[in-house]
Amino acid sequence: MGLLIEGKWQDRWYETKNSKGEFVREQAGFRNWVTADGSPGPSGEGGFKAEAGRYHLYVSLACPWAHRTLIFRKLKGLEDLITVSVVSPHMLEQGWSFDMHTGASGDHLYDSKFMHQIYTRAQQDYTGRVTVPVLWDKQQQTIVSNESSEIIRMFNSAFNQLTGNDCDLWPEVLRDEIEELNSWIYHTVNNGVYRSGFATTQEAYEHNVKDLFASLDRIEGILSQNRYLAGSALTEADWRLFTTLVRFDAVYHGHFKCNLKQLRQYPNISGYVRELYQIEGVAETVNMEHIKQHYYYSHHMINPTRVVPLGPELDFDAPHGRDGM
């Protein structure tokens, strides 16, 4: 995982020395919004109107943040409106690549070799981490956003007049509850697995992994009473959590040392993951080969042998038992 400094690529891992071994995630650098009429969104500049064929999504099938956007693209019926390029699961010295020999689709727009070239195409002197997902505007030839939590909200509503799909995963009546759920789940679970796995001191690792499992215990309690996090309605909070949980036993449990329990020891959580996986179209967005290849092969400082484990055996198609909730 590298970064650009004034448009020049640097192969540099995250700095934890000044944060007492804590992994600190940087903020996204592009925060514009696609809106129904092109008016400005909550941040950034306006001029990004929802139009069929105008936008392109750059993703990794391994990345949980990018996975969110693929799920929303699927559930909101945007596949014919928004095209996609997939990077290789192997993130090496040049960062995310479009190497088709290792699983990438190639860059369908510009035939780029590396994702950092997309960033400098948008801004020649860009400084910051080169991450996915990226929502690209073909018309203005620039990045709209590289913040997954905001891209999924664009997908939730901006294109409704084009698709007629009024499924609302961020309903106004539940927004306060969703925001509260998102906040603690992001810090302790979504990002908590990384804060555990990328910690470089015992103290940083231990307090983050304890916070992670305290939150999993809390989620298990919620799901013992509710079918979904916010009650009977399936919302964005569930999908934001799902992309972490579906990776948990395969990579976070072992590779990131999040091994106090496996998800199968949480009956409500494991059933919930199976239920969400079995919703029409969602299984198509889950690529366990890319997921395992990325984490075990790319994080050389954690797994220097780059040996990718064969297990665990996971059956997301098994009955979920959530229908009576």
C-alpha positions in Angstrom: 0.0 0.0 0.0 1.7 3.2 -1.2 0.8 6.8 -1.8 1.3 9.7 -4.1 3.2 12.7 -3.0 2.7 15.7 -5.3 1.9 13.2 -8.1 4.9 10.9 -7.5 4.3 7.4 -6.4 5.9 6.2 -3.2 5.9 2.6 -2.0 5.4 3.4 1.7 3.4 1.5 4.4 1.4 3.2 7.1 3.3 5.1 9.7 2.5 4.0 13.2 5.6 5.2 15.2 4.0 8.5 16.1 0.7 6.9 17.1 2.0 4.4 19.6 1.6 1.5 17.3 -2.0 2.5 16.2 -3.1 2.3 12.6 -4.7 5.6 11.6 -6.8 5.6 8.4 -6.5 8.7 6.3 -9.6 10.6 5.1 -10.7 10.3 1.5 -9.3 13.0 -0.8 -12.3 13.4 -3.3 -15.6 14.2 -1.7 -17.9 15.3 -4.5 -21.5 14.0 -5.0 -23.5 12.7 -7.9 -27.0 14.2 -7.5 -30.2 13.8 -9.5 -29.9 17.3 -11.0 -26.2 18.0 -10.7 -26.5 20.4 -7.8 -23.8 20.2 -5.1 -24.1 17.5 -2.5 -23.1 17.7 1.2 -19.4 18.3 0.3 -17.3 19.1 -2.7 -18.4 20.8 -5.9 -21.5 20.4 -8.0 -21.8 19.5 -11.7 -22.1 15.8 -11.4 -25.6 14.9 -12.6 -26.9 11.4 -12.5 -26.9 10.2 -16.1 -26.8 6.7 -17.6 -23.3 5.7 -18.9 -21.5 8.7 -17.5 -19.9 7.2 -14.4 -17.4 4.4 -14.0 -16.6 2.5 -10.8 -13.1 1.2 -10.0 -13.1 -1.5 -7.4 -11.2 -4.4 -5.8 -13.2 -7.5 -5.2 -11.1 -8.1 -2.1 -11.7 -4.7 -0.5 -14.7 -4.4 2.0 -15.0 -0.7 1.3 -15.3 -1.3 -2.5 -17.6 -4.2 -1.9 -20.2 -1.9 -0.4 -20.5 0.0 -3.7 -20.8 -3.2 -5.7 -23.7 -4.4 -3.5 -25.5 -1.1 -3.8 -24.9 -1.1 -7.6 -26.5 -4.5 -7.7 -29.4 -3.8 -5.3 -30.3 -0.5 -6.9 -30.3 -1.8 -10.5 -27.4 0.3 -11.6 -25.4 -2.3 -13.5 -26.4 -1.0 -16.9 -25.8 2.6 -15.9 -22.5 2.5 -14.2 -19.6 0.5 -15.7 -16.9 -1.2 -13.6 -13.1 -2.0 -13.7 -11.6 -4.5 -11.2 -8.1 -4.3 -9.9 -5.9 -7.3 -9.2 -6.1 -8.7 -5.7 -2.3 -8.5 -5.5 -1.4 -5.0 -4.2 2.4 -4.9 -4.5 5.1 -2.2 -4.9 3.0 -0.1 -7.3 -0.2 -0.5 -5.2 -3.4 -1.6 -6.9 -2.7 -2.8 -10.4 -4.7 -3.7 -13.5 -2.6 -6.9 -14.1 -5.0 -9.2 -15.9 -2.7 -12.2 -15.3 -3.4 -12.0 -11.6 -7.2 -11.4 -11.7 -7.8 -7.8 -12.8 -10.3 -6.9 -15.5 -8.0 -4.3 -16.9 -8.8 -0.6 -17.0 -11.7 -0.4 -19.4 -11.4 3.4 -19.8 -7.7 4.2 -20.2 -5.8 0.9 -20.2 -3.8 2.1 -17.2 -1.4 -0.2 -15.5 -1.9 1.0 -12.0 -4.6 2.7 -10.0 -2.3 5.6 -9.0 -2.4 6.6 -12.7 -6.2 7.2 -12.4 -5.5 9.5 -9.5 -2.9 11.6 -11.3 -5.2 11.7 -14.4 -7.7 13.4 -12.1 -5.1 15.6 -10.4 -1.5 15.6 -11.5 -0.1 16.8 -8.2 -2.3 14.6 -5.9 -1.0 13.8 -2.5 -2.6 11.0 -0.5 -3.3 7.3 -0.3 -4.4 5.6 -3.5 -7.5 3.6 -2.5 -10.6 2.0 -3.9 -13.4 2.4 -4.6 -13.2 5.3 -7.0 -16.2 6.8 -8.8 -15.0 8.3 -12.0 -16.8 10.9 -14.2 -16.2 10.0 -17.9 -17.5 13.4 -19.0 -15.3 15.6 -16.8 -12.5 13.1 -16.8 -12.1 13.2 -13.0 -12.7 11.5 -9.8 -16.1 12.2 -8.2 -15.4 10.4 -4.9 -13.2 7.9 -3.3 -15.3 7.7 -0.1 -17.3 4.5 -0.1 -19.8 5.6 2.6 -20.8 8.5 0.4 -20.8 6.6 -2.9 -23.3 4.2 -1.6 -25.6 7.0 -0.6 -25.3 8.4 -4.1 -26.3 5.0 -5.5 -29.1 4.8 -3.0 -31.0 7.8 -4.4 -29.4 9.9 -7.1 -30.3 7.5 -10.0 -33.8 6.6 -8.9 -35.5 8.7 -11.6 -33.5 6.7 -14.2 -34.1 3.2 -12.8 -37.5 3.5 -11.2 -35.9 1.6 -8.3 -37.2 3.3 -5.1 -35.8 0.8 -2.6 -34.5 3.1 0.1 -31.6 1.7 2.2 -31.3 5.0 4.1 -34.9 5.8 5.0 -35.4 9.2 6.7 -37.3 7.8 9.6 -34.4 5.6 10.6 -31.5 7.9 9.8 -30.6 8.9 13.3 -30.5 5.2 14.4 -28.5 4.2 11.3 -26.0 7.0 11.9 -25.5 5.8 15.5 -25.0 2.2 14.4 -22.6 3.2 11.6 -20.5 5.3 14.0 -19.6 2.6 16.5 -19.6 -0.3 14.0 -17.2 1.6 11.8 -14.7 2.5 14.5 -14.7 -0.9 16.3 -15.6 -3.4 13.6 -15.2 -2.2 10.0 -12.0 -0.3 10.9 -11.4 -2.3 14.1 -10.2 -5.4 12.2 -7.6 -3.2 10.5 -6.6 -1.4 13.7 -6.0 -4.9 15.2 -4.2 -6.4 12.2 -2.1 -3.4 11.4 -1.1 -2.6 15.0 2.6 -2.6 15.7 2.6 -2.8 19.5 1.0 -5.4 21.8 -0.9 -2.6 23.6 -2.4 -1.2 20.4 -3.4 -4.7 19.2 -4.9 -5.8 22.5 -7.2 -2.9 23.1 -8.4 -2.8 19.5 -9.1 -6.5 19.4 -11.0 -6.4 22.7 -13.1 -3.4 21.4 -13.8 -5.4 18.3 -15.1 -8.5 20.1 -17.1 -6.3 22.6 -18.9 -4.9 19.6 -19.5 -8.3 18.1 -21.0 -9.3 21.4 -23.2 -6.2 21.2 -24.2 -7.0 17.6 -25.1 -10.6 18.6 -27.4 -9.2 21.3 -29.1 -6.8 18.8 -29.6 -9.6 16.3 -31.0 -11.9 19.0 -33.9 -9.5 19.2 -34.1 -7.9 15.8 -33.9 -9.4 12.3 -31.6 -6.5 11.2 -29.6 -3.9 13.0 -32.3 -1.2 12.9 -35.2 -3.6 13.5 -37.3 -5.2 10.7 -35.9 -2.9 7.9 -32.8 -3.9 6.0 -30.6 -0.7 5.7 -27.2 0.5 4.7 -26.0 -0.2 8.2 -26.4 -3.9 7.5 -24.6 -3.8 4.3 -21.7 -1.8 5.7 -21.4 -4.5 8.4 -21.8 -7.4 6.0 -18.7 -6.7 4.0 -16.6 -7.0 7.1 -18.4 -10.1 8.5 -18.2 -12.1 5.2 -14.4 -11.7 5.3 -14.1 -12.4 9.0 -13.4 -16.1 9.3 -11.5 -16.3 6.0 -9.0 -13.5 6.7 -9.5 -11.3 9.7 -9.6 -14.2 12.2 -6.2 -15.6 11.3 -4.4 -13.0 9.2 -5.3 -10.0 11.4 -5.1 -12.0 14.7 -8.8 -11.4 15.4 -9.0 -14.8 16.9 -10.9 -14.7 20.2 -13.8 -16.3 18.4 -15.0 -17.3 15.0 -18.3 -16.0 13.7 -19.8 -19.5 13.8 -19.6 -19.1 17.6 -22.1 -16.2 17.2 -25.3 -18.0 16.1 -27.3 -14.8 15.3 -24.5 -13.1 13.5 -23.6 -16.2 11.4 -27.2 -16.7 10.4 -27.5 -13.0 9.6 -24.5 -13.1 7.3 -25.9 -16.1 5.5 -29.3 -14.4 5.1 -27.7 -11.3 3.5 -25.4 -13.4 1.3 -28.5 -15.2 0.0 -30.3 -12.1 -1.1 -30.6 -12.1 -4.8 -27.5 -10.9 -6.5 -25.3 -10.4 -3.4 -23.4 -13.7 -3.8 -22.2 -12.5 -7.2 -20.4 -9.7 -5.5 -18.4 -12.0 -3.1 -15.2 -13.3 -4.5 -13.4 -15.3 -1.8 -10.4 -16.1 -4.0 -9.7 -12.4 -4.5 -10.3 -11.8 -0.8 -7.8 -14.4 0.4 -5.2 -13.7 -2.3 -5.2 -10.0 -1.5 -4.8 -10.2 2.3 -2.4 -13.1 2.5 -0.3 -12.2 -0.6 -0.2 -8.4 -0.4 0.5 -7.8 3.3 4.1 -8.9 3.1 4.9 -7.4 6.5 2.2 -9.6 8.1 2.6 -12.8 6.0 6.2 -12.7 4.6 5.9 -16.2 3.1 2.9 -15.1 1.0 1.5 -18.6 1.6 -2.3 -18.4 1.1 -4.3 -20.9 3.4 -6.7 -23.3 1.8 -9.3 -22.9 4.6 -11.6 -22.4 6.3 -14.5 -24.1 4.7 -17.4 -21.7 4.6 -21.0 -22.4 3.6 -22.9 -19.2 3.1 -25.7 -21.1 1.3 -26.7 -23.1 4.4 -30.1 -22.3 5.9 -30.0 -19.0 7.8 -32.9 -19.5 10.2 -33.7 -15.7 10.3 -37.2 -15.9 8.8 -39.0 -16.0 12.1 -37.2 -12.9 13.6 
